[in-house]
Amino acid sequence: MSWLWQPYLDHARERLQARLHNMQPYPIPEGFEERRARTGSKARPVEVVTRSWAVQARGIRQARAACVAAAPVPQVLNFVINPDHHYELPFFGADLVTLPGGHLLALDLQPVLKQDERHTGPVRERLEPVFRRWRRLLPDGGPIPTEAQPYFSDGFLWTRLPLSETTLLEEAVFPAFQEYLELYLDLVTAAAPVQNERARQLLAGQRRYTDYRAEKDPARGMLSRFYGVEWTEAYIHDFLFDLPRSLEVSS
């Protein structure tokens, strides 16, 4: 089955392999690596495949991809890098979604502590020119809910494109994805461990983020229709946003 976002995932995997120290597989719970279902009518059934991929490395607790493919839609890549809370790093988030109404595309280096200038300032200085460059080429996707604003940076690149649009996907969305990811990897490779009190603050911020994302995951309805509520809730909480409740800052 052809999958629109395969080049994006291939690029991300290649760059993580090239740039990260001691990258290793991240454990994926049984039953989540691949799941298949059929949708559509009895006369015209459509197979839907969901695949998962994940790694870990110095500075990164979990980098993971959730990939949904059906012909012709949906086509989804949700790619998130969750930082290790012992490092002063944001999240990396890429949502590339193709539905019958068009493409919904979002890129960001999402803050763990948005109101903390120590955390956001250095990232903002480097992300702002990247954001401006691609914002000029891509239409604004519209406002985001007020409750979501603490979880997105000022460099949140969010756009909607019609299904017929191919030029902007090739000339703006893909290179923007590459540049956002490369900047994030620059931050990871330069990051040094923080002190325990700061690590506790970062862990609390990460928990707020993952709890919010798990509660508001927009894919919940789609995945539930394909695979049922029980599997979907387990997938969201035990893989997509799996920050362990038992995780603590080591002394």
N, C-alpha and C positions, 0 to 999 in steps of 0.2 A: 504494500500500500504506500503510495506517495504521501510524504508528510512535508508540508510547507516549511516548517521551522527546523528541519533537520540540519541545514547548514549552520544555524545559530548554535545548536547544541554541539555540533562537531567542533565549531570554533572554540566554544567555551571549554570543552574538555581538553582540547589541544593546548590552550593557553594556560589552564590550571596545571596541566602536566609539565609544561615548560617552565613555569615560574614559581611553583610552590615547593617548599621543602618537605620532604618526607610525606608525600601524599599517599594515602592508603584508602582502601574501600571503607565506606561507612556502612554499618549493618542495616540492612533493610528487612523489616519483619516479614516472616513467611506470608505469602499470599499477596504481597504488594508489588513485587518486581514486575509482574505482568498480570493484567486482568482483561478478559474479553467478554463482550456482551453483544446482543443483537437488538437493534431498534428498527423503527420504520414499520411498514405494513407487512402482512404475511406474503403478499404478492411481491413486494420489493423490500426484503429485509436488508439492513445495513449493519455491517460489523463495526463495532467500536473497540479500539484497543487502547488501554492505558498502561504505560510503562514507566518505571521509576529507575532513577540512577542517583548514586550518592557517594561522596568521598569526604575525607577529613585530612587536615594538614596543620602544620604550625600556624597558629593564629585563627584557624577556622574550625569551629566545632562540627559543622555540617554544611557542605555544599551539595545541593540536591536539585534534581529536575523531575517534574511530573509532566508527562507527555501524553496527550490524548489525540487520537487520530481516527477519523472516519471519512468516507468519501461521499460528498465533497467536504462536508462540515459535520461536526466541529473539528478544528485543528488548533491545538493549544500547547504552548510551552510555558510552564510556570517554573522559572529558574531562580532560586534563592540561595544566597550564601549567608549562613548564620555565623557570626564571629565568635571566637572563644572570648568569654567575658574577662579573661585576664589581659586582654589587649584593647586599646582605645580605638575601636573600629566601628563603623556603621554596618548595617546590613546592605547587601546588594540584592536588588529585586528587579526581575524582568518578567512581565506578563505579556505574552504575545498570543492573542486570542482571535481566531477567525470563526465567525458565526454567520448565519444566513444574512444578517443585516450589515455585515462588513467586518473590518479589522479593528480591534480594540488593543492599543499598544501602549505599554507603560514601562519606563525605565527610571530607576532612582538608586541613589546611595542613601538609604533610609536611616535617620538618626536613632540611636538608642536613647539619648537624653537630649531632646530637641531644644530645651531652654537653657542648656549648659553650653556656654560659649567655648569653654575648653574643649568640649567634644565636637561641636559643630563648626567652629571657626576655621580650623585648618582644612577641613573637607570643603566647606563652602568656597574658600578662596580658589581652590583648584577645580571644583566642579562648575562654578558659575560660567567661565568662558566656554566650557564644553556644552553646557545647557544652552547658552545663547546662540551658539553656532547652529545647533540643530533645531532650536525653537523657531528660528526664522524660516525654516523650510517646511515645517510640519504644522498643520492646523491644530489649534488648542482643542483638547478633548472635552473641555467644559469644567464646571466647578466640581469639587469633590465634597462629600459630606463634612460638616463641621467636626463631627466626632472622629473623623479619619485624619484630620489635619496634623495632629501631633505625631503621626507616624510617617509623614512624608517631608522631604527636604524642600528647600527653595529651588533646588535643581530637578524637581520632579518633571520628567518629560512624558507627557500624556497626550495621545492623539487618537483620532478616529479616521479611518480611511475606507472608501468604498471597496467592494470586492474586486472591481475592475482595475484598481490602482496597482500597478506593478513598478512603475518608475521610482516612486518615492520609497517603496519597500527596498529596492536595490540601492538607491543613491542617498538615502537618508536614514531609514530605520536600521538597516544592517550595519552601516558604519557607525551610527550612534551607539548601537549595542556594543560594538567592538571597543569604542572609545571609553564608554562608561565602565566596561569590564576591565580594560587595561588600567584605568585610573584606580579602580578598586584594588587590583593586584599590586599596583605601586604602593598603595597604603599598607597592604598586608605585609609585603616584603620589608618595608621600613619600620613596621611597628615593633615596639619593645614592650615587655611585660610591665603592667602597672602594679602599684602597691595594693595590699589586700583590701583596704577601705574603699579604694576606687573600684576594685573588682566587684565588691559587693554592690556598689551603686550601679555598675554596668549590668550585673546579673539581674537586679531588680527591674531595670529598664528593659532588658531583653524579655523578661517574663511578662511585663505589661504588653509589649509588642506581640509576642507569640500568643498570649491569651486573646488579644483583640483579633488578630488574624484568624485564629481558629474559630472564634465565635462568629465572625463576619465573612468567612470564606465565600466568595461569590460562586465558586464551583460546586458548592454543596448540593444545590438543586439539580444541576446537570448530572453529577456523579450518582446521586441518589436514584434518579430515573434509570440510569444504566445498570447500576450494581446493587441497589437497595440501600436503605438507611444504615443498617448495622455496619456493613462493610465501609461505607463512606465515612461514618463518624470515626471508626477505627483508623482509617487511612489519614484523616485530617489530624487526629490527636496523637497517633502513634508513629506517624512518619512525617507528614508535611510540617507540623508544628509540634515537635516532640521534645521540647526543652524539658529535661527531667525535673520533676518536683523535688527529687532528692539531691539535686545538684547544689553544692555549697562551695564557698571559697575556702581553699585549703590554707591552713595556718602557715 
